[in-house]
Amino acid sequence: MHAEHHEPRKQPSSVAPAPTALPYPSEIDSDHPTPVRSGGTAPGGTGPPAPGGPAGRILRRTWRHDLEASVVVFLVALPLSLGIAVASGAPVVAGIIAAVVGGVVAGAVGGVPLQVSGPAAGLTAVVAEIVATHGWRTACFVTAAAGLVQILFGLSRVARAALAISPAVVHGMLAGIGLTIVIGQIHVVLGGTAGSTAWHNLIVLPGEIASPAVPAAALLGIATIALTVVWTRLPRPVSAIPAPLAAVSLVTAASLPFDVPRVALPDDLLGAIALPELPAGGEWGAITLAVLTVALVASIESLLSAVAVEAMHSGPRGDLDRELLGQGAANTVSGLLGGLPVTGVIVRSSTNVRAGARTRASAILHGLWMAGFALLLAPLVGRIPLAVLAGLLVVIGLRLVDLAHIRAIARHGELAIYLTTVVGVVLLNLLEGVLIGIATALLLALRRTLVAPVHVHPPTDPGAPWRVVVEGALTFLSLPRLSRRLAEVPAGASVRLDLAVDYLDHGAHKMLDDWIAERHRAGATVTVDEVGAAPLAIPTVAARPRGGRLSRSLFGGRSTGRHARSARPPRWLAPWSDWQHGQLHDRQHLLNGVDEFHRRTAPMIEPFLTELTAGQRPSTLFITCSDSRLVPNVITSSGPGDLFTVRTPGAFVPGPQAVGDSTLAAIEYAVEVLRVRTIAVCGHSGCGAVAALLDRGTPGHSTSVGPLRNLEAWLRHGEPALARAVRDAGGLPPEPDELSRVSVAQQLVALRGLSVVRRAEAEGRLHLVGMWFDIATARAIVLDESTDRFEIPTGSVVPALESGQRLADATRG
């Protein structure tokens, strides 16, 4: 029997029909010339799919879904693109150009197939400031240059690094942008004109609201806001129409009798395309900053949208670095053609997914619909009142302030990061606000890393000790808080000090040592319990001689520069007897463990046990040796309710003739009543029962009739394994561990000799697994019955344990 490690087997490629129930059956693009099924691997083949075959049917079905989804996304994107262009101070045609380029270029090149790109509200404030300062044509140059920077980002493969920014900063940035849009566009809704800064708009807003005259434009804007908000609450099929399209269309139709400011659209759209213009010589510093700002904000917003889109479907996963290349290409083209900056937009992308899109064709088609509308139906755009688009943008801006995100951020203690980012973006500008938010996040992270939390818990029962819990890294920076919290414990009260710390410096050590000494002089008891992986081991404090220092220091006489014994695992990993510092009293040892369970484990495990009070439904019957070094739940990473465990000396399985045996009773109950799906037999190295079996089979061995007569009787269940191992070794006695591995395979044979197991396996509802655990290396290997070899089950690069020889062909009985 050999124990080898094999490289993971490569699955053969094949072209097979995709199940019609899959929500995303294929993805066809330049990287995948053949369909890539959801959750699977690329089928083989080199040519295009045959129109009449299964792939051809998938392609036709895919295009139908993509066509329908593209129309829905176009209807949502049209009013948003127009409104963002107006709010940015750009020509209206710039919003249409950006929508077309975002759909076609980013849709074709980008790495996230179902993401839809176009002009985004997140860049409105940035673009408006660039246009106001440098002019529109220079803003086009900024957009094109930012696209080149994004291409460099994609080539350098830094897409994942952009996600390291705190979500509180990102959501604060979006909320700040949303409030800036609302503050500016509310003036347009009221019939006025938005100022250049949010602060200026805030100052003059009360006066405009207090004005007694309510112009017709204000009524149109308020009606747009109301319709956009309530439209989705209307019954179907009315609510199936996108709310922005419905609100803009209905209010525009109602506005035709009124003389209100409307969208200014040139007669010749193609002739109105403005090519970019290089900035003046003295503006390069500000332009460089603007280019970096647009590139960073557009990249972050696109990546966040891409991650959100990926989570919304079960189709093929995207490539974030390629997505940056696609966004960069789209921004370069959009800037050169006189369009707004482009980003991946979560509103359009989520609409695309919900509408049933299957491939990137949907995003590309939506861009083509935008181009066709602009060329053929442009006069309709010129009838839209500016107040209507402003009302739509007010709703979009308010939705960027997500209350659910605020609650989640507050629960994690990061509300300060969010608020500083919002205030910075609104009152200063986007880049400075984000930098302020990042600085706040770094300061909070540094504080959490260097200042340890200290909790003081009064006793809940009379006579119980006070409990002081210290967590994290306990350094000199934590001393003020530590001193203040320790002073809350009454003088003379007994204390249990739980140190759940991973680092303890000299200053903290000295303060704790002095505090414990002071309480000892007052006659109080202090018990120190080291829970974390601190570099210094802390036993219970010993008595201090009168007038002297502790006879054994707080840390057991160890120098503060030395580490604890590395062989002892931290409490969070190994909450077993080793943490009791060598206590030998068996009863106290057991009770200490029960107390540890109540204080640390029970609160965490109680919800899971509560769910199991109605009954158990384990998935596996785990038959293993009684050896105390073998812990089934640790080896299998299992918890309560997962394993139905049977432990016997040597993990032997009796034959069917052993009527009334407890092991057979447990097997019958697990298979027939609990309906387990797997039976695992696990042997181990250094097994005493296997060694006794081997000694029992040597010539001259005499059967004991003393106190071990029951064990002697039990060992007879291992005799078939011994006979098999001797036969496989050519009549020579096997090594103990080799016999243990052969025994695992033989117990599977014994299990299949039981009618209840044989019947369940034949029905396909039960599988047998052989395992062997090497105690010295903490490695579990699994028997592959097709090759008769033990292997590490996950294809790990760690070499499997070598064993003597190949299992005989009788493994399956």
KETOR-337656 format. One line per 5 residues: number of its first residue (from 1); their letters; for each residue x, y, z of C-alpha. Coordinates in steps of 0.25 Angstrom, whole numbers, plus 5000, padded with zeros to 4 digits. Each point is the difference from the previous one (the first is absolute). Layout:
# KETOR-337656
NUM> a> X Y Z | ...
//
This chain:
# KETOR-337656
1> mhaeh> 5000 5000 5000 | 5006 5013 4996 | 4996 5014 5005 | 5003 5010 4989 | 4997 5014 4996
6> heprk> 4994 5002 4986 | 4999 5013 4993 | 4985 5004 4998 | 4994 4993 4988 | 4996 5009 4989
11> qpssv> 4986 4999 4996 | 4998 4996 4985 | 4994 5011 4991 | 4987 4997 4993 | 4989 5008 4993
16> apapt> 4987 4997 5006 | 4986 5006 5000 | 4998 5010 5011 | 4989 4998 5010 | 4989 5010 4996
21> alpyp> 4998 5003 5015 | 5013 5007 5001 | 4998 5015 5001 | 5013 5003 4993 | 5002 4989 4990
26> seids> 5012 5006 4993 | 5009 5011 4998 | 5006 5003 4986 | 5011 5010 4997 | 5014 5001 4995
31> dhptp> 5006 4992 5012 | 4990 4988 4999 | 4997 4997 4985 | 4991 4988 5005 | 4989 5001 5011
36> vrsgg> 5005 5000 5015 | 4989 4995 5008 | 4996 5005 5014 | 5009 4994 5011 | 5007 4991 4990
41> tapgg> 5012 5000 4991 | 5002 5004 4985 | 4995 4989 4991 | 5010 4995 4990 | 5000 5003 4985
46> tgppa> 5007 5011 4992 | 4990 5004 4990 | 4987 5009 5002 | 4988 4993 5005 | 4991 4993 4989
51> pggpa> 4988 5007 4998 | 4991 4988 5000 | 5007 4993 5012 | 4998 5002 5015 | 5009 5012 5000
56> grilr> 4993 5006 4989 | 4987 4999 5008 | 5006 5006 5012 | 5005 5012 4991 | 4987 5003 4995
61> rtwrh> 4993 4999 5014 | 5011 5009 5005 | 4998 5011 4989 | 4985 5000 5003 | 5003 5003 5015
66> dleas> 5011 5010 4997 | 4991 5007 4990 | 4989 5002 5010 | 5009 5004 5011 | 5007 5010 4991
71> vvvfl> 4987 5008 4997 | 4997 5000 5015 | 5014 5006 5004 | 4999 5010 4988 | 4986 5005 5006
76> valpl> 5007 5002 5014 | 5013 5006 4994 | 4994 5010 4991 | 4994 5010 5010 | 5012 4998 5010
81> slgia> 5010 5003 4989 | 4993 5013 4996 | 4998 5004 5015 | 5015 4998 5004 | 5005 5008 4988
86> vasga> 4991 5012 5003 | 5005 4999 5015 | 5014 4999 4996 | 4999 5013 4992 | 5004 4992 4987
91> pvvag> 4992 5000 4987 | 4989 4991 5000 | 5005 4992 4988 | 5012 4997 5009 | 4992 4991 5009
96> iiaav> 4995 4992 4988 | 5014 4998 4994 | 5004 4995 5014 | 4989 4990 5000 | 5002 4995 4986
101> vggvv> 5015 4999 5002 | 4998 4994 5014 | 4991 4989 4995 | 5008 4997 4987 | 5014 5001 5004
106> agavg> 5000 4997 5015 | 4990 4989 4997 | 5008 4993 4989 | 5014 5002 5007 | 4996 4999 5015
111> gvplq> 5003 4988 5009 | 4986 5000 5007 | 4990 4996 4989 | 4987 5004 5007 | 5005 5014 5004
116> vsgpa> 4994 5012 4993 | 5009 5012 4999 | 4996 5015 4997 | 5000 5013 5006 | 4999 4999 5015
121> aglta> 4995 5009 5011 | 5012 4998 5008 | 5009 5008 4991 | 4990 5012 4998 | 5006 5009 5011
126> vvaei> 5014 4997 4995 | 4996 5003 4985 | 4992 5012 5003 | 5012 5006 5008 | 5009 4997 4988
131> vathg> 4991 5006 4990 | 4998 5013 5008 | 5015 5002 5002 | 5006 4995 4987 | 4989 4999 4990
136> wrtac> 4993 4989 4993 | 5010 4996 4990 | 5011 5000 5010 | 4991 4991 5008 | 4999 4990 4988
141> fvtaa> 5016 5000 5001 | 4999 4996 5014 | 4990 4989 4997 | 5009 4994 4989 | 5013 5001 5009
146> aglvq> 4993 4994 5012 | 4996 4988 4990 | 5015 4998 4997 | 5003 5000 5015 | 4990 4989 5002
151> ilfgl> 5006 4992 4989 | 5013 5001 5008 | 4993 4995 5012 | 4994 4988 4993 | 5014 4997 4994
156> srvar> 5006 5000 5014 | 4990 4991 5005 | 4996 5009 5012 | 4985 4998 5000 | 4999 4992 5012
161> aalai> 5009 5010 5008 | 4989 5011 4997 | 4990 4992 5009 | 5009 5002 5012 | 4994 5013 5002
166> spavv> 4990 5000 5012 | 4986 4998 4996 | 4996 5011 5010 | 5009 5010 4991 | 4994 4995 4987
171> hgmla> 4985 5001 5005 | 5004 5013 5007 | 5005 5005 4986 | 4987 4996 4993 | 4992 5006 5011
176> giglt> 5008 5013 4999 | 4998 5000 4985 | 4985 4997 5001 | 4998 5012 5010 | 5008 5009 4991
181> ivigq> 4991 4996 4988 | 4987 5003 5009 | 5005 5013 5005 | 5003 5005 4986 | 4988 4994 4992
186> ihvvl> 4990 5005 5010 | 5003 5014 4995 | 4996 4995 4986 | 4988 4994 5005 | 4996 5013 5007
191> ggtag> 5002 5007 4987 | 5013 5006 5003 | 5015 4997 4996 | 5010 4991 5007 | 5012 5007 5006
196> stawh> 5015 4995 4998 | 5001 4995 5014 | 4992 4992 5010 | 5003 5010 5011 | 4995 5012 4991
201> nlivl> 4987 4992 4996 | 4998 4997 5015 | 5001 5014 5004 | 4989 5005 4990 | 4991 4988 5000
206> pgeia> 4992 5005 5012 | 4996 5013 4993 | 4996 4993 4988 | 4991 4990 5008 | 4994 5012 5007
211> spavp> 4996 5007 4987 | 4985 5002 4999 | 5000 4998 4985 | 4999 4985 4996 | 5004 5000 4985
216> aaall> 4994 4989 4990 | 5014 4994 4999 | 5000 4997 5015 | 4987 4993 4999 | 5005 4992 4989
221> giati> 5013 4996 5008 | 4992 4996 5012 | 4990 4992 4992 | 5012 4993 4994 | 5006 4997 5014
226> altvv> 4986 4994 5005 | 4998 4992 4987 | 5014 4994 5001 | 4998 4996 5014 | 4986 4994 5000
231> wtrlp> 5001 4994 4986 | 5005 4986 5004 | 4989 4999 5011 | 4990 5000 4989 | 4993 4987 4996
236> rpvsa> 5006 4992 4988 | 5001 5001 4988 | 5001 5015 5002 | 5011 4999 5010 | 5008 4992 4989
241> ipapl> 5003 5012 4993 | 5013 5006 5005 | 4997 5011 5010 | 5010 5011 4995 | 4994 4998 4986
246> aavsl> 4986 5000 5004 | 5002 5013 5009 | 5007 5008 4989 | 4991 4996 4989 | 4987 5003 5008
251> vtaas> 5005 5013 5006 | 5006 5004 4987 | 4986 4998 4993 | 4993 5008 5011 | 5010 5011 4998
256> lpfdv> 4998 5003 4985 | 4990 5012 5003 | 5010 5007 5009 | 5011 5009 4996 | 5012 4994 5009
261> prval> 5014 4998 4997 | 5003 4987 4992 | 5012 4992 4996 | 5008 5007 4989 | 5004 4990 4989
266> pddll> 5007 5004 4988 | 4994 4998 4986 | 5012 4992 4995 | 5004 4990 5011 | 5012 4995 4992
271> gaial> 5005 5014 4997 | 4998 5004 5015 | 5011 4990 5004 | 5011 5008 5007 | 5014 4994 4999
276> pelpa> 5009 5002 5012 | 5009 5012 5002 | 5014 5000 5007 | 5000 5008 5012 | 5008 5013 5001
281> ggewg> 5014 5000 5005 | 4997 5005 5014 | 4989 4990 5002 | 5007 4987 4999 | 5002 4998 5015
286> aitla> 4985 5001 5003 | 4997 4992 4987 | 5009 4988 5005 | 4993 5000 5013 | 4986 5000 4993
291> vltva> 5005 4988 4991 | 5004 4992 5012 | 4987 5003 5008 | 4991 4996 4988 | 5009 4988 4998
296> lvasi> 4999 4995 5014 | 4986 5003 5003 | 4995 4994 4987 | 5009 4988 5003 | 4995 4998 5014
301> eslls> 4985 5002 4996 | 5002 4990 4989 | 5006 4989 5008 | 4990 5002 5011 | 4989 4999 4990
306> avave> 5007 4988 4994 | 5001 4992 5013 | 4985 5003 5003 | 4996 4995 4986 | 5008 4987 5002
311> amhsg> 4993 4997 5013 | 4986 5002 4993 | 5002 4988 4990 | 5005 4986 4999 | 5006 5001 4986
316> prgdl> 5015 5001 4997 | 5009 5008 5009 | 5006 5013 4994 | 5015 5005 5000 | 5001 5013 5007
321> drell> 5013 5004 4994 | 4994 4998 4986 | 4988 5009 5005 | 5010 5011 5003 | 5005 4999 4985
326> gqgaa> 4986 5001 4995 | 4997 5012 5008 | 5013 5007 4996 | 4997 4997 4986 | 4986 5005 5001
331> ntvsg> 5004 5013 5007 | 5011 5002 4989 | 4990 4999 4989 | 4990 5008 5007 | 5009 5011 5003
336> llggl> 5005 5001 4986 | 4986 5000 4994 | 4995 5011 5010 | 4993 4991 5010 | 4999 5000 5015
341> pvtgv> 5009 4990 5009 | 4995 4986 5000 | 4999 4990 5012 | 4993 4987 5003 | 4987 5004 5006
346> ivrss> 4993 4992 5010 | 4985 5005 4996 | 5001 4996 4986 | 5008 4987 5003 | 4990 4995 5010
351> tnvra> 4989 5003 4990 | 5008 4992 4990 | 5001 4988 5009 | 4986 5001 5005 | 4995 5001 4985
356> gartr> 5006 4986 4997 | 5013 5004 4992 | 5009 4988 4998 | 5012 5006 4993 | 5007 5013 4997
361> asail> 4992 5002 4987 | 4989 5007 5009 | 5009 5011 5004 | 5005 5002 4985 | 4986 5000 4995
366> hglwm> 4995 5010 5010 | 5011 5010 4995 | 4995 4998 4986 | 4986 5003 5004 | 5005 5013 5006
371> agfal> 5007 5004 4987 | 4988 4997 4992 | 4991 5008 5009 | 5010 5012 4999 | 5000 4999 4985
376> llapl> 4986 4998 4997 | 4991 5005 5012 | 5009 5012 5005 | 4988 5010 4999 | 4993 4993 5011
381> vgrip> 5012 5002 5009 | 4999 5015 4998 | 4986 5001 5006 | 5004 4995 5014 | 5000 5011 5010
386> lavla> 5013 5002 5008 | 4992 4999 5013 | 4995 4986 4997 | 5015 4995 4998 | 5004 5008 5013
391> gllvv> 4988 4993 5007 | 5005 4986 4995 | 5014 5004 5005 | 4995 5004 5014 | 4995 4986 5001
396> iglrl> 5012 4993 4995 | 5009 5009 5010 | 4991 4996 5012 | 5001 4985 4996 | 5015 5001 5001
401> vdlah> 4998 5003 5015 | 4997 4986 5004 | 4994 4998 5014 | 5003 4985 5000 | 5015 5003 4998
406> iraia> 5000 5010 5010 | 4994 4991 5011 | 5010 4989 4996 | 5012 5010 5001 | 4995 5005 5013
411> rhgel> 4999 4985 5006 | 5015 4998 4996 | 5004 5013 5007 | 5004 5008 4987 | 4989 5011 5000
416> aiylt> 5011 5010 5002 | 5007 4996 4987 | 4987 5001 4993 | 4996 5014 5005 | 5014 5006 4998
421> tvvgv> 5000 4995 4986 | 4986 5006 4997 | 5003 5013 5006 | 5014 5001 4993 | 4993 4997 4987
426> vllnl> 4989 5010 5001 | 5007 5011 5006 | 5014 4999 4993 | 5001 4991 4988 | 5000 4985 4996
431> legvl> 5015 4997 5001 | 5002 5008 5013 | 4988 4994 5007 | 5004 4985 4996 | 5014 5003 5005
436> igiat> 4994 5005 5013 | 4992 4988 5001 | 5012 4991 4997 | 5008 5007 5011 | 4989 4998 5010
441> allla> 4999 4985 4997 | 5015 4999 5001 | 5000 5007 5014 | 4988 4991 5005 | 5007 4987 4995
446> lrrtl> 5013 5005 5007 | 4993 5003 5013 | 4993 4986 4999 | 5013 4993 4998 | 5008 5007 5011
451> vapvh> 4990 5003 5010 | 4994 4988 5007 | 4985 4999 5004 | 4999 4998 5015 | 4986 4995 5005
456> vhppt> 4996 4999 5015 | 4989 4991 5004 | 4994 5001 5014 | 4996 4986 5006 | 4987 4994 4997
461> dpgap> 4999 4991 5012 | 5003 5003 5014 | 5015 4996 5004 | 5004 4999 4985 | 5012 5008 4996
466> wrvvv> 5000 5012 4991 | 5005 4997 4986 | 5009 5009 4992 | 5002 4997 4986 | 5012 5006 4992
471> egalt> 5000 4997 4984 | 5009 5003 4989 | 5014 5006 5001 | 5003 5005 5014 | 5011 5011 4998
476> flslp> 5004 5013 5008 | 4990 5007 4991 | 4989 4993 5008 | 5005 5003 5014 | 4991 5012 5002
481> rlsrr> 4987 4992 4997 | 5005 4988 5007 | 5003 5008 5013 | 4986 5007 4999 | 4993 4987 4998
486> laevp> 5008 4992 5011 | 4996 5011 5010 | 4986 4996 4998 | 5002 4987 5008 | 4997 5002 5015
491> agasv> 5011 4999 5009 | 5000 4986 5007 | 4992 4993 4989 | 5005 4988 4994 | 5003 5001 4985
496> rldla> 5001 4991 4988 | 5009 5006 4990 | 4998 4994 4986 | 5011 5004 4990 | 4995 4998 4986
501> vdyld> 5013 5007 4994 | 5009 4997 4989 | 5011 5009 5005 | 5004 5006 5013 | 5011 5010 5002
506> hgahk> 5009 5003 5012 | 4992 5012 5004 | 4987 4992 5001 | 5007 4989 5007 | 5005 5009 5011
511> mlddw> 4986 5007 5002 | 4993 4986 5001 | 5011 4995 5009 | 4999 5012 5009 | 4985 5000 5000
516> iaerh> 5000 4985 5004 | 5010 5003 5011 | 4992 5011 5006 | 4987 4992 5000 | 5008 4989 5007
521> ragat> 5004 5009 5011 | 4986 5003 5002 | 4997 4986 5002 | 4992 4998 4987 | 5002 4988 4990
526> vtvde> 5003 5002 4986 | 5000 4989 4990 | 5007 5003 4986 | 4994 4991 4989 | 5008 5001 4987
531> vgaap> 4990 4998 4988 | 5008 5006 4988 | 5013 4997 4993 | 5008 5010 5008 | 5015 4998 5000
536> laipt> 5000 4998 5015 | 4993 4989 5008 | 4993 5004 5013 | 4997 4990 5011 | 4991 5003 5012
541> vaarp> 5008 5010 5009 | 5007 4994 5011 | 5001 5006 5014 | 5010 5012 5002 | 5010 5000 5012
546> rggrl> 4998 5011 5010 | 5007 5013 4995 | 5006 4993 4988 | 4997 4999 4985 | 4992 4988 4995
551> srslf> 5008 4987 5003 | 4995 4995 4986 | 4998 5012 4991 | 4986 5002 4993 | 5006 4993 4988
556> ggrst> 5006 4988 5008 | 5014 5005 5000 | 5001 5002 4985 | 5007 5012 4995 | 4991 5010 4993
561> grhar> 5008 4998 4987 | 4998 4985 4999 | 4989 4993 4994 | 4991 4989 5005 | 5002 4986 4997
566> sarpp> 4997 4999 4985 | 4994 4986 5001 | 4989 5005 5008 | 4988 5005 4991 | 4992 5012 5003
571> rwlap> 4987 4999 5008 | 4992 5004 4988 | 5006 4988 4992 | 5001 4990 5011 | 4991 5002 5012
576> wsdwq> 5004 4986 5006 | 5008 4996 5011 | 5013 5006 4996 | 4996 5014 5004 | 4998 4995 5015
581> hgqlh> 5016 5001 5001 | 5002 4986 5004 | 4990 4997 5011 | 4999 4985 5003 | 4988 4999 5009
586> drqhl> 4990 4993 4991 | 4987 5005 5007 | 5005 5014 5000 | 5005 4999 4986 | 4986 4995 4995
591> lngvd> 4993 5011 5008 | 5009 5011 4995 | 4996 4995 4986 | 4985 5001 5003 | 5002 5014 5005
596> efhrr> 5008 5004 4988 | 4989 4995 4991 | 4989 5008 5007 | 5008 5013 5000 | 5005 4999 4985
601> tapmi> 4994 4989 4992 | 4986 4999 5005 | 4995 5014 4996 | 5006 4998 4986 | 4994 4986 4998
606> epflt> 4987 5002 5006 | 4992 5005 4988 | 5005 4988 4992 | 4996 4990 5011 | 4987 5007 5001
611> eltag> 4997 4997 4986 | 5003 4985 5003 | 4990 4998 5011 | 4989 4995 4992 | 5009 4988 4995
616> qrpst> 5013 4996 4993 | 5003 4999 4985 | 5015 4996 4999 | 5005 4998 4986 | 5011 4991 5004
621> lfitc> 5002 4987 5009 | 5015 5002 5004 | 5006 4987 5005 | 5013 5002 5007 | 5010 4995 5011
626> sdsrl> 4998 5003 5014 | 5014 5006 5001 | 4999 5014 5007 | 5009 5006 4990 | 4990 4999 4989
631> vpnvi> 4990 5011 5000 | 4990 4997 4988 | 4993 5014 5000 | 5014 5007 5000 | 5005 4991 4988
636> tssgp> 4987 5002 4992 | 4998 5015 5004 | 4986 4995 5005 | 4991 5006 5010 | 4988 4996 5008
641> gdlft> 4990 4991 4992 | 5010 4996 4989 | 5006 4987 5005 | 4993 4988 5006 | 5013 4994 5007
646> vrtpg> 5003 4986 5004 | 5013 4997 5007 | 5006 4987 5001 | 5014 4994 5003 | 5007 5000 4987
651> afvpg> 4987 5005 4992 | 4996 4985 4998 | 4987 4997 4994 | 4994 4987 5005 | 4994 4990 4990
656> pqavg> 4985 4997 4999 | 5001 4988 5009 | 5002 5009 5012 | 4986 5002 5003 | 4997 5011 5011
661> dstla> 5013 5007 4998 | 4999 5014 5004 | 5009 5004 4987 | 4990 4993 4991 | 4988 5006 5007
666> aieya> 5006 5014 4998 | 5003 4997 4985 | 4985 4995 4998 | 4995 5012 5007 | 5008 5010 4992
671> vevlr> 4997 4994 4986 | 4985 4996 5002 | 4995 5011 5010 | 5010 5012 4998 | 5002 4997 4985
676> vrtia> 5014 5004 5000 | 5006 5002 4986 | 5015 4996 5004 | 5006 4990 5009 | 5015 5003 5003
681> vcghs> 5010 4990 5006 | 5012 5007 5006 | 5012 4994 5005 | 5013 5006 5005 | 5015 4999 5002
686> gcgav> 5005 4994 5013 | 4987 4992 5003 | 5001 4992 5012 | 4989 4990 4996 | 5007 4998 4987
691> aalld> 5013 4997 5007 | 4993 4991 5010 | 4994 4993 4988 | 5013 4998 4994 | 5006 4995 5012
696> rgtpg> 4988 4990 5002 | 5004 4994 4986 | 5014 4997 5003 | 5004 4986 5003 | 5001 4996 5015
701> hstsv> 4990 5011 5004 | 4991 4995 5011 | 4986 5006 5002 | 4998 5008 5012 | 4989 4995 5010
706> gplrn> 5002 5012 5009 | 4994 5014 5001 | 5001 5002 4985 | 4992 4988 4996 | 4989 5009 4993
711> leawl> 5011 5007 4992 | 5006 4987 4996 | 4986 4995 4995 | 4998 5014 4993 | 5013 4998 4992
716> rhgep> 4995 4988 4993 | 4992 5010 4991 | 5014 5005 4995 | 5004 4986 4996 | 4995 5001 4985
721> alara> 5009 5013 4999 | 5012 4993 5006 | 4998 4988 4991 | 4999 5009 4987 | 5012 5008 5004
726> vrdag> 5009 4988 5002 | 4995 4994 4987 | 5003 5013 4992 | 5014 5000 5007 | 5003 4986 4995
731> glppe> 4999 4994 5013 | 5008 5010 5008 | 4995 5007 5012 | 4996 5015 4996 | 5004 5013 5006
736> pdels> 4990 5005 5010 | 4996 5012 4993 | 4999 4992 4987 | 4991 4990 5007 | 4992 5012 5005
741> rvsva> 4998 5005 4985 | 4996 4986 4995 | 4990 4999 5012 | 4993 5013 4995 | 4998 4993 4986
746> qqlva> 4996 4987 5007 | 4989 5007 5008 | 4994 5005 4987 | 4999 4986 4996 | 4994 4996 5014
751> lrgls> 4990 5012 4998 | 4995 4995 4987 | 4998 4986 5006 | 4988 5006 5008 | 4987 5000 4993
756> vvrra> 4996 5013 5004 | 5012 5007 4994 | 5001 4992 4988 | 4985 5003 4997 | 5002 5015 5002
761> eaegr> 5012 5000 4992 | 4993 4993 4988 | 4989 5010 5001 | 5011 5011 4998 | 4996 5008 5013
766> lhlvg> 5013 4995 5007 | 5015 5002 4998 | 5011 4994 5007 | 5013 5007 5003 | 5013 4995 5006
771> mwfdi> 5009 5009 5007 | 5014 4999 5008 | 5005 5011 5009 | 5015 5002 5003 | 5001 5006 5013
776> atara> 5015 5004 4999 | 4997 5009 4988 | 4985 5003 5002 | 4997 4995 4986 | 4987 4993 4996
781> ivlde> 5001 4991 4987 | 4988 4994 4994 | 4999 4986 4993 | 4997 5001 4985 | 4994 4987 4997
786> stdrf> 5002 5001 4985 | 5015 5000 5002 | 5001 4993 5013 | 5009 5012 5005 | 4999 5010 5012
791> eiptg> 5000 5014 4995 | 4999 5014 5006 | 4986 5003 4995 | 5001 5015 4995 | 5012 4998 4991
796> svvpa> 5009 5007 5009 | 5014 5002 4997 | 5004 4994 5013 | 5006 4986 4997 | 4991 4989 5005
801> lesgq> 5005 4990 5010 | 5008 4988 4994 | 4995 4986 5004 | 5005 4986 4997 | 4992 4994 4989
806> rlada> 4988 5001 4991 | 4987 4995 5005 | 4995 4987 4995 | 4989 4999 4990 | 4991 4995 5010
811> trg> 4998 5014 5006 | 4985 5000 4995 | 4998 4986 5006
//
